[in-house]
């Protein structure tokens, strides 16, 4: 998938225990067709390959996907030893609240491994959810005890124990085990009342395929099962993650309204934020529209989007073409097609033969250079020369042209001061 078909922006919200949780919102380049939350596997993170790949693929198909680190994991705050399955469920509900604030509540939940068990339990607590997909999920959350079975007696006797999970040290407390015993996944699945898709690999040696059968058996219709063939538990192969995302997207279309416009709280203006990819790549959001801004590779960028000056030239070109179309329609001129090409460069004021003396004096910077934008307008239609010259003059009436010519006021302050 091409990186330019989706963008990602950082988010943060308060989790179940009050700690700040770090998240990423993967947005489609076009309209948002639906919203989703991706829950990662036990002791993993939102930035695991499978998490990033599946979220990116879903975003490329019109989903806005929120993926986050559970309390005490990844970049999120809090102490993992204080968490349990119940807090994971609550973290998911808080994530849904956060997504609801910026767009709308999630209509799709996708969970990987223990994250899959968590979305099954949380689905009934999030009213917007219509469909749930699990990947390699355990049918019984006590299955997770197999990850540290050698320390179970020590945890019961001493109240906690240091364990190694995926090569990393964690502390598991007795309250974690007690909380697992309090949850009945069978009841959660049976009472979920959401469309369910179970994805599982028959070769999964972390969570056996029999778990998929138990989940499927406990669920009510509509429900579907998809074999991930020879994929491993973490979906470390690119093609397995892409396949899972493709299947989930195709399946979800039967249950989600993918053509609606989200009733979201949108920014009043443009929001531009670093994506964390490359040196200059920025996520741009204007209303429900998402774009990328970047710099060429020659200056250290990734060349994944227009430069800031490209956007300025685009604004001038779009405004010019729109203004000319409005005038042509108002005058009932036989104009078939309008195109505006905008070129930008910096020239010495003394060399700008098209600039007035006032322009040169007002716009020359310390080095004696000014920004010069040249519009090249193409108008197709059987027009007399007089009308063509009128359209050329009307181009100067474009509001963006007026703003650039006459200047504007820019007020800068910290966001918390607003």
Order of alpha helices (4+ residues) and beta strands (2+ residues): beta-beta-beta-alpha-beta-alpha-beta-alpha-beta-alpha-beta-beta-alpha-alpha-beta-alpha-beta-alpha-beta-beta-beta-alpha-beta-alpha-beta-alpha-alpha
